[in-house]
């Protein structure tokens, strides 16, 4: 009994500590910050588009000044007097992916970005920084935010879009909130969307480590209506009017499905607790995309829907890289170089392998590792050449993994550890 009481007392003290830490700096409100990223391969720029406010904060209340991985960018809330970062979030963006394409050497374009931040109790600075894959500064912007600024748009806290919870494990203060959003479903097709959303939800939580941490998640299906059924498929000369304006042929790749209407996505989610976004496209054309701390977008009616939605969520939630590779270059050429260590936890150039999964490789395991049938079946951790779209010089942790191919039935142990670290980071203090 004494041990039980002591544990309860320590638990209450821990909860009180983290609550005080959050409330010292923030209110239970969400500050939405809309930006425009623009430029080309040689010059980049960030511009502030709009600030808006909504009641309730669904983001993390722990590890406020820590980040789990570097990403290709970081947004920080800074206390002006001390210069202390009181909130940090890392991310990647479609804009930065585009910057390594050949088109970016000839053309200047703009891309939307939205970040949800806890509302500060007093005036702060917000600094956003974009980095290339090598960690070099591309551009940055710093601007002041005053809580009493009359030009911060006050958004109605009443949800603007019909929604239904598929999984409700607890309050947002304790859980990670994931929104599954309809794209290309008309008003008469929402029953079909709900069926697809349940399939996606069930499939994600069939994989470890999501399965054992299911109680840390809430999942809500959000139903913005599209005027047209289906999504835009430019390679087939099909253009449709849909809820969030998605299309295939991103960077002229037939299977890369994305949207640049990021502000519109968040308009649909106003008043709904949300930290991570999965968008389901009402099409049987193969494809998808996932961008770390931005969104997952995937086709819902292709036969490979189930493995693809899990794979793309591995990108957007787990900050994982693609482990597959091509013999012929495509739009991904130039994404990585071999003279630096990529920030994603599941690929390595061996420049700094100790920062990756060196501790998970068994003694006497050869590096690089030659695959064998036994290792393939067992998802044995090694250092296998080929990954990050490159056949030579880049390495992955296993022969088989959900981040490599659609035949895999699980994430490899390295990817599982990386995902679990992010789950813990979002829900448990000090991890």
C-alpha positions as CSV (number, residue, x, y, z in Angstrom):
1,X,0.0,0.0,0.0
2,X,2.8,2.4,0.9
3,X,4.5,1.8,-2.5
4,X,1.2,2.4,-4.3
5,X,0.6,5.7,-2.4
6,X,4.2,6.8,-3.1
7,X,3.8,6.0,-6.8
8,X,0.6,7.9,-6.9
9,X,2.1,10.9,-5.2
10,X,5.1,10.9,-7.6
11,X,2.8,10.6,-10.6
12,X,0.7,13.6,-9.4
13,X,3.8,15.6,-8.8
14,X,5.1,14.8,-12.3
15,X,1.7,15.7,-13.9
16,X,1.7,19.0,-11.9
17,X,5.3,19.8,-13.0
18,X,4.6,19.4,-16.7
19,X,1.3,21.3,-16.4
20,X,3.1,24.2,-14.7
21,X,5.8,24.2,-17.3
22,X,3.3,24.6,-20.2
23,X,1.1,27.1,-18.4
24,X,4.1,29.3,-17.5
25,X,4.4,30.3,-21.2
26,X,1.2,29.3,-23.0
27,X,-2.6,29.4,-22.9
28,X,-4.9,26.6,-23.9
29,X,-5.3,28.1,-27.4
30,X,-3.8,27.4,-30.8
31,X,-1.9,30.1,-32.8
32,X,-2.1,29.2,-36.5
33,X,0.7,30.7,-38.5
34,X,0.4,30.7,-42.3
35,X,3.5,31.2,-44.4
36,X,4.5,31.3,-48.1
37,X,7.8,29.7,-49.0
38,X,9.1,30.9,-52.3
39,X,12.2,31.0,-54.5
40,X,14.4,28.8,-56.7
41,X,17.5,26.7,-56.4
42,X,19.7,29.7,-55.8
43,X,17.6,32.0,-53.6
44,X,14.8,31.2,-51.1
45,X,12.4,33.4,-49.0
46,X,9.8,33.0,-46.2
47,X,6.9,35.4,-46.0
48,X,4.2,35.7,-43.3
49,X,0.7,35.3,-44.7
50,X,-1.6,35.4,-41.7
51,X,-1.9,34.8,-38.0
52,X,-5.1,33.3,-36.5
53,X,-6.3,32.0,-33.2
54,X,-8.6,29.1,-32.1
55,X,-9.6,27.9,-28.7
56,X,-8.0,24.7,-27.5
57,X,-4.4,23.3,-27.9
58,X,-4.1,19.7,-29.2
59,X,-0.3,19.7,-29.5
60,X,2.2,18.3,-27.1
61,X,2.6,19.7,-23.6
62,X,5.9,18.0,-22.9
63,X,9.4,18.4,-24.2
64,X,8.5,21.9,-25.4
65,X,12.0,23.0,-26.1
66,X,13.3,19.7,-27.5
67,X,13.1,18.1,-31.0
68,X,13.4,14.4,-31.9
69,X,15.1,14.8,-35.3
70,X,16.5,17.7,-37.2
71,X,14.3,17.8,-40.2
72,X,14.7,20.3,-43.1
73,X,13.4,23.1,-41.0
74,X,12.6,24.3,-37.6
75,X,10.1,26.8,-36.1
76,X,10.8,28.2,-32.7
77,X,9.0,30.4,-30.2
78,X,11.6,32.6,-28.5
79,X,11.4,34.6,-25.3
80,X,12.8,38.0,-26.4
81,X,14.3,38.9,-23.0
82,X,16.3,35.8,-22.5
83,X,16.6,34.5,-26.0
84,X,15.4,31.2,-24.8
85,X,13.4,28.9,-27.1
86,X,10.3,28.0,-25.2
87,X,8.8,25.8,-28.0
88,X,10.4,24.0,-31.0
89,X,9.1,22.0,-33.8
90,X,11.0,20.5,-36.8
91,X,9.5,19.7,-40.2
92,X,10.1,19.2,-43.9
93,X,8.3,20.8,-46.8
94,X,7.3,20.2,-50.4
95,X,9.1,23.4,-51.3
96,X,12.4,22.1,-50.2
97,X,11.9,18.8,-52.1
98,X,11.2,20.9,-55.2
99,X,14.4,22.9,-54.7
100,X,16.6,19.9,-55.8
101,X,14.7,19.4,-59.0
102,X,15.9,20.6,-62.4
103,X,12.8,22.9,-62.7
104,X,14.0,24.9,-59.7
105,X,17.1,25.9,-61.6
106,X,14.9,27.6,-64.2
107,X,11.8,28.8,-62.4
108,X,10.7,30.6,-59.2
109,X,7.7,29.2,-57.4
110,X,5.8,29.6,-54.2
111,X,4.4,27.0,-51.7
112,X,2.1,27.2,-48.8
113,X,3.0,26.2,-45.2
114,X,1.0,26.2,-42.0
115,X,2.1,25.6,-38.4
116,X,0.0,25.2,-35.3
117,X,1.7,26.6,-32.2
118,X,0.6,27.0,-28.6
119,X,-0.6,30.5,-28.0
120,X,2.0,32.4,-25.8
121,X,0.9,34.4,-22.8
122,X,3.1,37.3,-23.6
123,X,4.9,38.9,-26.6
124,X,7.3,36.5,-28.2
125,X,9.4,36.1,-31.4
126,X,8.8,33.3,-33.8
127,X,11.7,32.2,-35.9
128,X,11.4,29.9,-38.8
129,X,14.5,28.4,-40.5
130,X,14.8,26.3,-43.7
131,X,17.8,24.0,-44.1
132,X,19.0,21.9,-47.0
133,X,19.5,18.2,-46.6
134,X,23.1,18.8,-45.5
135,X,21.9,21.1,-42.7
136,X,23.1,24.3,-44.3
137,X,20.9,27.4,-43.9
138,X,18.7,28.2,-46.9
139,X,16.8,31.1,-45.4
140,X,15.1,32.2,-42.1
141,X,12.6,34.7,-40.9
142,X,12.0,36.2,-37.4
143,X,8.9,38.1,-36.4
144,X,7.2,39.3,-33.2
145,X,3.8,38.1,-32.1
146,X,1.8,40.0,-29.5
147,X,-1.2,38.2,-28.0
148,X,-3.3,41.3,-28.1
149,X,-2.6,42.0,-31.8
150,X,-5.9,43.1,-33.3
151,X,-4.9,41.6,-36.7
152,X,-4.8,38.0,-35.3
153,X,-7.9,36.6,-36.9
154,X,-10.2,35.1,-34.3
155,X,-11.5,31.8,-35.7
156,X,-14.8,30.3,-34.6
157,X,-14.1,27.3,-32.4
158,X,-17.2,25.5,-33.7
159,X,-15.9,22.8,-36.1
160,X,-16.5,23.9,-39.7
161,X,-16.5,20.4,-41.1
162,X,-18.5,17.3,-40.3
163,X,-16.3,14.8,-38.5
164,X,-16.5,11.5,-36.6
165,X,-14.1,9.9,-34.2
166,X,-12.7,6.5,-35.2
167,X,-10.6,6.1,-32.1
168,X,-10.9,8.1,-28.9
169,X,-8.3,7.1,-26.3
170,X,-8.4,10.1,-24.1
171,X,-8.2,13.9,-23.9
172,X,-5.9,15.8,-26.3
173,X,-3.7,16.8,-23.4
174,X,-2.7,13.2,-23.1
175,X,-3.0,11.8,-26.7
176,X,-1.7,12.4,-30.2
177,X,-4.5,13.6,-32.4
178,X,-4.6,12.4,-36.0
179,X,-7.1,13.6,-38.6
180,X,-8.0,11.5,-41.6
181,X,-9.4,13.9,-44.2
182,X,-11.6,13.2,-47.2
183,X,-10.3,14.4,-50.6
184,X,-12.4,13.9,-53.8
185,X,-15.4,12.5,-52.0
186,X,-18.7,14.1,-52.8
187,X,-21.5,14.6,-50.2
188,X,-23.1,11.4,-51.4
189,X,-19.8,9.4,-50.9
190,X,-19.1,10.1,-47.3
191,X,-20.2,6.6,-46.2
192,X,-17.5,5.3,-48.6
193,X,-15.0,7.7,-47.1
194,X,-15.8,6.5,-43.6
195,X,-15.2,3.0,-44.7
196,X,-11.9,3.9,-46.2
197,X,-10.9,5.9,-43.2
198,X,-11.6,3.0,-40.8
199,X,-9.5,0.7,-43.1
200,X,-6.6,3.2,-42.9
201,X,-6.9,3.6,-39.1
202,X,-7.0,-0.2,-38.5
203,X,-4.1,-0.8,-40.8
204,X,-1.8,1.7,-39.2
205,X,-2.5,0.2,-35.7
206,X,-1.8,-3.3,-37.0
207,X,1.9,-2.3,-37.3
208,X,4.3,-1.9,-34.4
209,X,5.1,0.3,-32.6
210,X,1.7,1.9,-33.3
211,X,-0.1,-1.2,-32.1
212,X,1.3,-1.2,-28.6
213,X,0.9,2.6,-28.2
214,X,-2.6,2.7,-29.6
215,X,-3.9,4.1,-26.3
216,X,-1.8,7.2,-26.9
217,X,-3.8,8.2,-30.1
218,X,-7.0,9.8,-31.1
219,X,-8.2,9.4,-34.7
220,X,-10.9,11.5,-36.2
221,X,-12.4,11.2,-39.8
222,X,-13.0,14.7,-41.3
223,X,-15.4,15.1,-44.2
224,X,-15.0,18.2,-46.4
225,X,-17.2,17.7,-49.4
226,X,-15.7,17.9,-53.0
227,X,-17.7,19.2,-55.9
228,X,-16.3,16.4,-58.1
229,X,-15.7,12.7,-57.4
230,X,-12.1,11.6,-57.7
231,X,-9.0,13.7,-57.8
232,X,-6.9,15.4,-60.6
233,X,-4.8,13.0,-62.6
234,X,-2.9,15.3,-65.1
235,X,-1.2,12.3,-66.8
236,X,-4.7,11.2,-68.0
237,X,-5.8,14.8,-68.7
238,X,-8.3,14.6,-65.8
239,X,-8.8,17.7,-63.7
240,X,-11.4,17.9,-60.9
241,X,-12.6,20.4,-58.4
242,X,-12.0,18.8,-55.0
243,X,-11.8,19.8,-51.3
244,X,-8.1,20.4,-51.1
245,X,-7.0,20.6,-54.7
246,X,-4.7,17.6,-54.8
247,X,-3.1,16.2,-58.0
248,X,-0.7,13.6,-59.3
249,X,2.3,14.5,-61.4
250,X,4.0,16.5,-58.6
251,X,7.4,17.4,-60.0
252,X,6.2,15.5,-63.1
253,X,6.3,12.2,-61.3
254,X,3.1,10.2,-62.3
255,X,2.7,8.6,-58.8
256,X,3.6,11.6,-56.6
257,X,0.3,12.8,-55.2
258,X,0.4,16.1,-53.2
259,X,-1.4,19.4,-52.7
260,X,-0.1,22.9,-52.4
261,X,-3.3,24.1,-50.7
262,X,-2.0,23.6,-47.2
263,X,-3.9,26.6,-45.9
264,X,-7.1,25.1,-47.2
265,X,-6.4,21.8,-45.5
266,X,-6.2,23.7,-42.1
267,X,-9.3,25.7,-42.9
268,X,-11.2,22.3,-43.1
269,X,-9.7,21.3,-39.8
270,X,-10.7,24.5,-37.9
271,X,-12.1,23.6,-34.5
272,X,-11.0,20.0,-34.7
273,X,-8.2,18.7,-32.5
274,X,-5.4,17.8,-34.8
275,X,-1.6,17.3,-34.8
276,X,-1.0,15.0,-37.8
277,X,-2.9,14.7,-41.0
278,X,-3.7,11.8,-43.3
279,X,-5.5,12.7,-46.5
280,X,-7.3,9.9,-48.4
281,X,-7.8,10.5,-52.1
282,X,-10.9,8.9,-53.8
283,X,-9.1,7.3,-56.7
284,X,-7.7,4.0,-57.8
285,X,-4.6,5.6,-59.5
286,X,-1.5,4.4,-57.7
287,X,0.4,7.0,-55.7
288,X,0.8,9.1,-52.6
289,X,3.2,11.3,-50.6
290,X,4.2,11.9,-47.1
291,X,6.1,15.0,-45.7
292,X,7.4,15.1,-42.1
293,X,5.1,17.1,-39.8
294,X,3.1,18.3,-42.8
295,X,0.7,15.6,-44.2
296,X,0.3,12.2,-45.7
297,X,-1.7,12.0,-48.9
298,X,-2.5,8.6,-50.5
299,X,-4.9,6.9,-52.9
300,X,-7.7,5.0,-51.2
301,X,-8.9,2.6,-53.9
302,X,-5.7,1.1,-55.4
303,X,-5.1,-2.5,-54.4
304,X,-1.9,-1.3,-52.5
305,X,-3.8,1.2,-50.4
306,X,-3.2,-0.5,-47.1
307,X,0.6,-0.7,-47.3
308,X,1.0,2.6,-49.0
309,X,-0.9,4.6,-46.3
310,X,1.3,3.0,-43.6
311,X,4.4,3.8,-45.6
312,X,3.5,7.4,-46.1
313,X,2.6,7.9,-42.5
314,X,6.1,6.6,-41.8
315,X,7.3,9.7,-43.6
316,X,4.9,12.3,-42.1
317,X,4.8,11.0,-38.6
318,X,7.9,9.0,-38.1
319,X,10.3,11.2,-40.0
320,X,11.5,8.2,-42.0
321,X,13.2,8.2,-45.4
322,X,12.4,6.0,-48.4
323,X,14.6,2.9,-48.4
324,X,14.0,2.0,-52.0
325,X,16.3,3.0,-54.8
326,X,16.3,3.4,-58.6
327,X,18.7,2.3,-61.3
328,X,17.7,5.3,-63.4
329,X,17.5,8.8,-62.0
330,X,14.1,10.5,-61.6
331,X,12.8,13.5,-59.8
332,X,14.5,12.3,-56.6
333,X,18.0,12.6,-58.1
334,X,20.0,15.0,-56.0
335,X,18.0,14.6,-52.8
336,X,21.0,13.2,-51.0
337,X,24.7,13.5,-51.3
338,X,27.3,11.0,-49.9
339,X,29.6,13.4,-48.0
340,X,27.2,14.0,-45.1
341,X,25.0,12.0,-42.8
342,X,21.3,12.4,-43.7
343,X,19.0,13.4,-40.8
344,X,16.5,10.6,-41.2
345,X,17.1,7.7,-38.8
346,X,16.7,4.8,-41.2
347,X,19.3,5.6,-43.9
348,X,23.0,6.3,-43.6
349,X,25.9,7.3,-45.7
350,X,28.3,5.9,-43.0
351,X,29.7,9.4,-42.5
352,X,28.3,9.3,-38.9
353,X,26.9,5.8,-38.5
354,X,27.2,5.9,-34.7
355,X,24.4,8.4,-34.7
356,X,22.1,5.9,-36.4
357,X,21.6,2.2,-35.6
358,X,25.2,1.1,-35.0
359,X,24.2,0.0,-31.5
360,X,21.6,-2.4,-33.1
361,X,24.1,-4.2,-35.3
362,X,25.3,-7.5,-33.8
363,X,28.9,-8.0,-33.0
364,X,30.9,-9.3,-36.0
365,X,28.2,-8.3,-38.4
366,X,29.9,-7.2,-41.6
367,X,29.5,-3.6,-42.8
368,X,28.2,-3.4,-45.5
369,X,26.0,-6.5,-44.9
370,X,25.4,-9.0,-47.7
371,X,21.7,-10.0,-47.6
372,X,20.7,-13.7,-47.2
373,X,17.3,-15.3,-47.4
374,X,17.3,-16.0,-43.6
375,X,18.1,-12.4,-42.8
376,X,15.5,-11.2,-45.2
377,X,12.8,-13.2,-43.5
378,X,13.9,-12.2,-40.1
379,X,14.2,-8.5,-40.8
380,X,17.7,-8.8,-39.4
381,X,19.4,-5.4,-38.7
382,X,22.5,-4.8,-40.8
383,X,23.9,-2.2,-43.2
384,X,22.5,-3.0,-46.6
385,X,23.5,-1.0,-49.6
386,X,20.8,0.9,-51.5
387,X,18.4,3.4,-50.0
388,X,17.3,7.0,-50.2
389,X,16.7,6.5,-54.0
390,X,20.4,5.6,-54.5
391,X,21.8,2.2,-55.4
392,X,25.4,3.0,-54.2
393,X,26.8,4.7,-51.1
394,X,23.6,5.0,-49.2
395,X,22.5,2.2,-46.8
396,X,19.4,0.9,-45.1
397,X,18.9,-1.2,-41.9
398,X,17.2,-4.3,-43.4
399,X,16.5,-6.1,-46.6
400,X,12.8,-5.8,-46.0
401,X,10.9,-3.0,-44.4
402,X,7.6,-1.1,-44.8
403,X,9.7,1.9,-45.9
404,X,11.2,-0.1,-48.8
405,X,8.5,-2.1,-50.5
406,X,4.8,-3.0,-50.4
407,X,5.4,-6.7,-49.7
408,X,6.8,-6.0,-46.2
409,X,4.5,-6.9,-43.3
410,X,6.2,-4.7,-40.7
411,X,8.6,-1.9,-40.1
412,X,12.1,-3.1,-39.5
413,X,13.5,-2.8,-36.0
414,X,15.3,0.5,-36.7
415,X,12.2,2.1,-38.1
416,X,10.2,0.8,-35.2
417,X,12.6,2.4,-32.7
418,X,12.5,5.7,-34.6
419,X,8.7,5.8,-34.6
420,X,8.5,4.9,-30.9
421,X,10.9,7.6,-29.9
422,X,8.6,10.2,-31.6
423,X,5.5,8.7,-29.9
424,X,7.2,9.0,-26.5
425,X,8.6,12.4,-27.3
426,X,5.0,13.7,-27.9
427,X,3.4,12.1,-24.9
428,X,6.0,11.6,-22.1
429,X,8.2,14.2,-20.4
430,X,12.0,13.8,-20.5
431,X,12.3,11.3,-23.3
